[in-house]
Amino acid sequence: MSEPSDNSALVELLAGIADRRIRRKVRKLVEFGSAAVRSLSEQDSALYSRVNGEDSLQMISDAVLSHVRRLLAYLASVVPAGDGVVTQEIGVEFATGDSMDLSAAVAAALEQNASANASKSNPQGHMKSDEERWDALVGELDTMQYGLGSELKKLDRRFSRALEHDRKGQALHDLDDATNSLMDGVFAMMTSVYEIFLGHADPDRMIPGYRDSLGTALAVRKSTTELRREVQELNQSIQSSQSKPMVVEMSYNLMRESLVGFINDDVYSLLRPADQQEFVEFAERMLQGDATQNRLDCEGLDKYLDSLAVVSQRDVLLKHDLDLRQKIFAELEDAISLAGSKPQRVPAIINQCFANAERLFGLIEELDTLVYKWSTLGEKRNTIGEALGMGRALKRLIELPKTPPPPVDGDFF
């Protein structure tokens, strides 16, 4: 696992830490965290790129989780124990060549910072010292260490039990769930490091080339939804007995172009290898024939894209969608309640609600249509009447279904 060459964010982070001891700890923490994230992200390729990968689950699990275990070992060495005593910091080195030679770049940035700050004073002590920032980070690392460790122990217990009883499907499900949770946890730790010491965190720069699991799921849902809706419309034309031959062939060519374009898009690489292979096989067949020969393949691609809508059932998206819908619903209620007393504030609030609703693309088709309609209104969005009407429509679509109360007699079945 090689380290990407773009480490500018890490250089900037380390250059803001004057204390060499703390700078070394932060650097190693980021290195271990980056290695853990990349290792976790390789689970799918390790599993699905080999023949009978399910037969090697234990080996794959050990390899994928190895860097998380090393991160936890390092956290145990720098986070104070329960009695307040700090255990000795371990000197673990990266066996895979991940250690980053940033000394020259960091030294240059440190010198630049020193020159820029030479004339500045801080008489009131508003800037926190390196020690204070490290103490703040350790407070968060303690909680993260416990959470990551608990998730890992739970996986080890369930995973070994499932393999012992030859339940490979259950073992794979447990590994998938744990990998997603661990990746989110490690990424949250990396974000805390950057926010505490740098003041901000840029996910695309923290771990170059990495996209967090939520970002990946959102990108995949958006891209596959767009392709699914386009294919669905074209397939209707291809399958209809009322369509003229020229229209059928034109629809077929457009579907083929859309599929090839999807495969060439960056989001395609975020799919699991098994799904990537499915798309490649569809493309190969469609490139070799015409609408008459491959009519069933067009129908098959339509149905296959329907099946990918299950991405919305991933835990990371379920939580995201639930939280965001609740947030938008509450803000819409506030906006509508202000219509009588402070109407001038209504359009801005509703506009922000629609902006947030864009992150739900692919969840509800009617919602996507409404969001698109809002985007085409232009200046009309600033009129109270238009904003309120659209806001109420959004509220109806965004509202979560109410869970019916249990029967009074207590019979739940």
C-alpha positions as CSV (number, residue, x, y, z in Angstrom):
1,M,0.0,0.0,0.0
2,S,1.8,3.1,-1.2
3,E,1.3,6.6,0.1
4,P,0.0,9.1,-2.4
5,S,2.5,11.9,-3.2
6,D,0.2,14.8,-2.3
7,N,0.8,15.3,1.4
8,S,0.3,19.0,1.4
9,A,-2.4,18.9,4.1
10,L,-0.1,16.9,6.4
11,V,2.7,19.3,5.8
12,E,0.4,22.2,6.7
13,L,-0.8,20.4,9.8
14,L,2.7,19.6,11.1
15,A,4.0,23.0,10.3
16,G,1.6,24.5,12.8
17,I,3.0,22.4,15.7
18,A,6.2,23.8,17.2
19,D,6.6,21.2,19.9
20,R,8.7,18.4,18.3
21,R,7.5,15.7,20.6
22,I,3.8,16.5,19.9
23,R,4.5,17.0,16.2
24,R,6.0,13.5,16.1
25,K,2.9,12.0,17.9
26,V,0.5,13.7,15.5
27,R,2.4,12.7,12.5
28,K,2.5,9.0,13.5
29,L,-1.2,9.2,14.5
30,V,-2.1,10.5,11.0
31,E,0.1,7.9,9.3
32,F,-1.5,5.0,11.3
33,G,-5.0,6.5,10.6
34,S,-4.3,6.9,6.9
35,A,-3.0,3.3,6.6
36,A,-6.0,2.0,8.5
37,V,-8.5,3.8,6.2
38,R,-6.8,2.6,3.0
39,S,-6.6,-1.0,4.3
40,L,-10.3,-1.0,5.2
41,S,-11.2,0.4,1.8
42,E,-9.4,-2.5,0.1
43,Q,-11.8,-5.2,1.5
44,D,-14.0,-5.3,-1.5
45,S,-11.2,-5.7,-4.0
46,A,-9.4,-8.3,-1.8
47,L,-12.7,-10.3,-1.6
48,Y,-14.3,-9.9,-5.0
49,S,-11.2,-9.7,-7.3
50,R,-10.2,-13.3,-6.5
51,V,-11.9,-16.5,-7.4
52,N,-13.8,-18.0,-4.5
53,G,-12.8,-15.0,-2.3
54,E,-15.4,-16.1,0.2
55,D,-13.3,-19.2,1.0
56,S,-10.5,-16.9,2.2
57,L,-12.6,-14.7,4.5
58,Q,-10.3,-15.2,7.6
59,M,-7.2,-14.3,5.7
60,I,-8.9,-11.2,4.1
61,S,-10.3,-10.1,7.4
62,D,-6.8,-10.4,9.0
63,A,-5.2,-8.3,6.3
64,V,-7.9,-5.7,6.1
65,L,-8.1,-5.1,9.9
66,S,-4.3,-5.3,10.5
67,H,-3.8,-1.6,10.3
68,V,-6.8,-0.9,12.5
69,R,-5.2,-3.1,15.2
70,R,-1.9,-1.2,14.8
71,L,-3.7,2.1,15.1
72,L,-5.4,0.9,18.3
73,A,-2.0,-0.3,19.7
74,Y,-0.6,3.2,19.0
75,L,-3.6,4.9,20.6
76,A,-3.1,2.7,23.7
77,S,0.5,4.0,23.9
78,V,-0.3,7.7,23.8
79,V,-3.7,7.9,25.5
80,P,-3.5,8.1,29.3
81,A,-4.6,4.9,31.2
82,G,-7.4,5.0,33.7
83,D,-5.1,5.9,36.6
84,G,-3.7,8.9,34.7
85,V,-0.4,7.3,33.8
86,V,0.6,7.4,30.2
87,T,2.0,4.2,28.9
88,Q,5.2,4.2,27.0
89,E,4.9,5.2,23.4
90,I,5.6,2.3,21.0
91,G,7.9,2.6,18.1
92,V,6.0,0.8,15.4
93,E,7.3,1.3,11.9
94,F,5.3,0.8,8.7
95,A,6.3,-2.5,7.0
96,T,4.5,-1.5,3.8
97,G,6.4,1.6,2.9
98,D,3.8,4.1,4.1
99,S,6.2,6.2,6.2
100,M,6.3,9.7,4.7
101,D,9.5,11.6,4.3
102,L,8.2,15.0,4.9
103,S,11.0,16.4,7.0
104,A,12.3,19.0,4.5
105,A,8.8,20.2,3.5
106,V,7.7,20.5,7.2
107,A,11.0,22.3,8.1
108,A,10.5,24.8,5.3
109,A,6.9,25.4,6.3
110,L,7.9,25.8,10.0
111,E,10.5,28.4,9.0
112,Q,7.9,30.3,6.8
113,N,5.4,30.3,9.7
114,A,8.1,31.6,12.1
115,S,8.9,34.4,9.8
116,A,5.3,35.3,9.3
117,N,4.5,35.3,13.0
118,A,7.7,36.9,14.2
119,S,6.1,40.3,14.6
120,K,2.9,39.1,16.1
121,S,2.3,38.9,19.9
122,N,-0.4,37.1,21.9
123,P,-0.5,39.0,25.2
124,Q,-3.9,37.7,26.2
125,G,-3.1,34.0,25.4
126,H,-6.0,33.5,23.0
127,M,-4.0,31.0,21.0
128,K,-3.9,27.5,22.6
129,S,-0.5,26.0,23.1
130,D,0.6,22.7,21.5
131,E,0.2,21.0,24.8
132,E,-3.3,22.3,25.3
133,R,-4.3,21.2,21.9
134,W,-2.8,17.8,22.4
135,D,-4.7,17.4,25.7
136,A,-7.9,18.3,23.9
137,L,-7.2,15.7,21.3
138,V,-6.4,13.0,23.8
139,G,-9.8,13.6,25.4
140,E,-11.4,12.7,22.1
141,L,-9.0,9.9,21.3
142,D,-10.0,8.2,24.6
143,T,-13.6,7.9,23.4
144,M,-12.6,6.9,19.9
145,Q,-10.2,4.2,21.2
146,Y,-13.0,2.7,23.2
147,G,-15.5,2.8,20.3
148,L,-13.1,1.3,17.7
149,G,-11.9,-1.3,20.2
150,S,-15.5,-2.4,21.1
151,E,-16.4,-2.6,17.4
152,L,-13.4,-4.8,16.7
153,K,-14.0,-7.1,19.6
154,K,-17.7,-7.5,18.6
155,L,-16.6,-8.4,15.0
156,D,-14.0,-10.9,16.2
157,R,-16.6,-12.6,18.3
158,R,-19.3,-12.8,15.7
159,F,-17.0,-13.4,12.8
160,S,-15.2,-16.4,14.4
161,R,-18.6,-17.9,15.5
162,A,-20.0,-17.6,11.9
163,L,-17.0,-19.2,10.3
164,E,-17.0,-21.9,13.0
165,H,-20.5,-22.9,11.9
166,D,-19.7,-22.4,8.2
167,R,-22.0,-19.4,7.8
168,K,-20.0,-17.5,5.3
169,G,-22.8,-15.3,4.3
170,Q,-23.2,-14.1,7.9
171,A,-19.5,-13.7,8.3
172,L,-19.3,-11.5,5.2
173,H,-22.3,-9.4,6.4
174,D,-20.6,-8.9,9.8
175,L,-17.3,-8.0,8.1
176,D,-19.0,-5.5,5.8
177,D,-20.9,-3.8,8.7
178,A,-17.8,-3.6,10.9
179,T,-15.6,-2.3,8.0
180,N,-18.0,0.6,7.4
181,S,-18.3,1.4,11.1
182,L,-14.5,1.2,11.6
183,M,-13.8,3.4,8.5
184,D,-16.2,6.1,9.7
185,G,-14.6,5.9,13.2
186,V,-11.1,6.2,11.9
187,F,-12.0,9.0,9.6
188,A,-13.7,10.9,12.5
189,M,-10.5,10.6,14.4
190,M,-8.5,12.0,11.5
191,T,-11.0,14.9,11.2
192,S,-10.5,15.7,14.9
193,V,-6.8,15.8,14.6
194,Y,-6.9,18.3,11.7
195,E,-9.7,20.4,13.3
196,I,-7.9,20.7,16.7
197,F,-4.4,21.4,15.3
198,L,-5.1,23.0,12.0
199,G,-8.5,24.6,12.6
200,H,-10.3,22.9,9.7
201,A,-10.5,19.6,8.0
202,D,-10.6,19.0,4.2
203,P,-11.6,15.3,3.6
204,D,-10.2,15.2,0.1
205,R,-6.8,16.4,1.3
206,M,-6.5,14.6,4.6
207,I,-6.2,11.3,2.9
208,P,-5.5,12.0,-0.8
209,G,-7.6,9.9,-3.1
210,Y,-9.9,8.7,-0.3
211,R,-13.6,9.3,-0.1
212,D,-15.4,8.5,3.2
213,S,-18.0,5.7,3.2
214,L,-20.9,8.2,3.3
215,G,-19.5,10.2,0.5
216,T,-19.0,7.1,-1.5
217,A,-22.5,5.8,-0.9
218,L,-24.0,9.2,-1.8
219,A,-22.0,9.4,-5.0
220,V,-22.9,5.8,-6.0
221,R,-26.6,6.4,-5.3
222,K,-26.7,9.6,-7.3
223,S,-24.8,8.2,-10.3
224,T,-26.7,4.9,-10.5
225,T,-30.0,6.7,-10.0
226,E,-29.3,9.0,-12.9
227,L,-28.3,6.0,-15.1
228,R,-31.3,4.0,-14.0
229,R,-33.8,6.7,-14.9
230,E,-32.3,7.3,-18.2
231,V,-32.1,3.5,-19.0
232,Q,-35.7,3.0,-17.8
233,E,-37.0,5.7,-20.2
234,L,-35.0,4.4,-23.2
235,N,-35.9,0.8,-22.4
236,Q,-39.6,1.6,-22.5
237,S,-39.1,2.8,-26.1
238,I,-37.1,-0.3,-27.0
239,Q,-39.6,-2.7,-25.5
240,S,-42.8,-1.0,-26.9
241,S,-44.4,-2.6,-29.9
242,Q,-45.6,0.8,-30.9
243,S,-42.1,2.3,-31.4
244,K,-40.8,2.7,-34.9
245,P,-37.6,0.8,-35.8
246,M,-35.6,4.0,-36.2
247,V,-36.7,5.2,-32.7
248,V,-35.9,1.8,-31.2
249,E,-32.4,1.8,-32.7
250,M,-31.8,5.4,-31.6
251,S,-32.9,4.6,-28.1
252,Y,-30.6,1.5,-28.1
253,N,-27.6,3.6,-29.2
254,L,-28.3,6.2,-26.5
255,M,-28.5,3.5,-23.9
256,R,-25.2,2.0,-25.0
257,E,-23.5,5.4,-24.9
258,S,-24.9,6.1,-21.4
259,L,-23.6,2.8,-20.1
260,V,-20.1,3.3,-21.6
261,G,-20.1,6.8,-20.2
262,F,-21.0,5.5,-16.8
263,I,-18.2,3.0,-16.9
264,N,-15.7,5.7,-17.8
265,D,-16.9,8.0,-15.0
266,D,-14.9,8.3,-11.7
267,V,-17.9,7.0,-9.7
268,Y,-17.7,3.6,-11.5
269,S,-14.4,2.9,-9.6
270,L,-16.3,3.2,-6.3
271,L,-18.5,0.2,-7.1
272,R,-17.7,-3.2,-5.8
273,P,-15.7,-5.3,-8.3
274,A,-18.6,-7.7,-8.7
275,D,-20.9,-4.8,-9.7
276,Q,-18.2,-3.4,-12.0
277,Q,-18.0,-6.7,-13.7
278,E,-21.8,-6.8,-14.3
279,F,-21.7,-3.4,-16.0
280,V,-18.7,-4.5,-18.2
281,E,-20.5,-7.6,-19.3
282,F,-23.7,-5.7,-20.2
283,A,-21.5,-3.2,-22.2
284,E,-19.6,-5.9,-24.1
285,R,-22.9,-7.6,-25.2
286,M,-24.5,-4.3,-26.2
287,L,-21.5,-3.2,-28.2
288,Q,-21.5,-6.3,-30.2
289,G,-25.2,-6.3,-31.4
290,D,-28.2,-4.1,-32.1
291,A,-31.6,-3.4,-30.5
292,T,-33.2,-6.5,-32.1
293,Q,-30.4,-8.9,-30.9
294,N,-30.0,-7.4,-27.5
295,R,-33.6,-6.5,-26.5
296,L,-33.5,-8.8,-23.5
297,D,-30.2,-7.3,-22.4
298,C,-31.7,-3.9,-22.4
299,E,-34.5,-5.2,-20.1
300,G,-31.9,-7.0,-18.0
301,L,-29.9,-3.8,-17.5
302,D,-33.1,-1.9,-16.5
303,K,-33.9,-4.6,-13.9
304,Y,-30.3,-4.7,-12.7
305,L,-30.2,-1.0,-12.1
306,D,-33.4,-1.3,-10.1
307,S,-31.7,-3.8,-7.8
308,L,-28.9,-1.3,-7.1
309,A,-31.4,0.9,-5.4
310,V,-30.7,-1.2,-2.3
311,V,-27.7,1.0,-1.7
312,S,-30.1,3.3,0.2
313,Q,-30.4,0.5,2.8
314,R,-26.8,0.7,3.8
315,D,-26.4,1.7,7.4
316,V,-24.4,4.8,6.6
317,L,-27.1,6.1,4.3
318,L,-30.0,5.1,6.5
319,K,-28.7,7.2,9.3
320,H,-27.8,10.1,7.0
321,D,-31.2,10.1,5.3
322,L,-33.1,9.9,8.6
323,D,-31.1,12.7,10.3
324,L,-31.3,14.9,7.2
325,R,-35.0,14.4,6.8
326,Q,-35.7,15.2,10.4
327,K,-33.5,18.4,10.2
328,I,-35.2,19.6,7.0
329,F,-38.7,18.9,8.4
330,A,-38.0,20.9,11.5
331,E,-36.6,23.8,9.6
332,L,-39.6,23.8,7.2
333,E,-42.0,23.9,10.2
334,D,-40.1,26.9,11.5
335,A,-40.2,28.7,8.2
336,I,-43.9,28.1,7.7
337,S,-44.6,29.3,11.2
338,L,-42.7,32.6,10.4
339,A,-44.9,33.4,7.4
340,G,-47.2,35.6,9.5
341,S,-44.7,37.4,11.8
342,K,-41.4,37.5,9.7
343,P,-42.3,36.6,6.1
344,Q,-39.1,38.1,4.8
345,R,-37.1,35.3,6.4
346,V,-39.1,32.5,4.8
347,P,-37.6,32.3,1.3
348,A,-34.0,32.1,2.6
349,I,-34.8,29.3,5.0
350,I,-36.7,27.3,2.4
351,N,-34.0,27.8,-0.1
352,Q,-31.5,26.2,2.4
353,C,-33.9,23.3,2.9
354,F,-34.0,22.6,-0.8
355,A,-30.2,22.8,-0.9
356,N,-30.0,20.2,1.9
357,A,-32.6,18.0,0.1
358,E,-30.3,17.7,-2.9
359,R,-28.2,15.3,-0.7
360,L,-31.2,12.9,-0.7
361,F,-31.0,12.5,-4.5
362,G,-32.0,9.0,-5.5
363,L,-34.1,8.3,-2.4
364,I,-37.5,9.4,-3.6
365,E,-38.2,10.2,-7.2
366,E,-40.9,12.7,-6.5
367,L,-38.6,14.5,-4.2
368,D,-35.9,14.7,-6.9
369,T,-38.5,16.2,-9.3
370,L,-39.5,18.8,-6.8
371,V,-35.9,19.8,-6.1
372,Y,-35.2,20.1,-9.8
373,K,-38.4,22.3,-10.2
374,W,-37.2,24.6,-7.4
375,S,-33.8,25.0,-9.1
376,T,-35.6,26.3,-12.3
377,L,-37.7,28.9,-10.6
378,G,-34.9,31.6,-10.6
379,E,-36.0,34.8,-8.9
380,K,-39.5,33.4,-8.1
381,R,-37.8,31.5,-5.3
382,N,-37.5,34.9,-3.4
383,T,-41.3,35.5,-3.4
384,I,-43.0,34.5,-0.2
385,G,-46.0,32.9,-1.9
386,E,-43.9,30.7,-4.2
387,A,-41.5,29.7,-1.5
388,L,-44.2,28.8,0.9
389,G,-46.0,26.6,-1.6
390,M,-42.9,24.8,-2.6
391,G,-41.9,24.5,1.1
392,R,-45.1,22.8,2.0
393,A,-44.8,20.4,-0.9
394,L,-41.2,19.6,0.3
395,K,-42.5,19.1,3.8
396,R,-45.0,16.5,2.7
397,L,-42.4,14.5,0.8
398,I,-39.7,14.8,3.5
399,E,-41.9,13.8,6.4
400,L,-41.1,10.4,7.9
401,P,-43.9,7.9,8.1
402,K,-45.4,7.7,11.5
403,T,-45.1,4.4,13.4
404,P,-48.5,3.2,14.4
405,P,-49.0,2.8,18.2
406,P,-49.3,-0.7,19.6
407,P,-52.8,-2.1,20.2
408,V,-54.3,-1.1,23.5
409,D,-54.7,-4.8,24.6
410,G,-51.0,-5.3,24.2
411,D,-51.3,-7.8,21.4
412,F,-48.4,-6.9,19.1
413,F,-48.9,-9.7,16.6
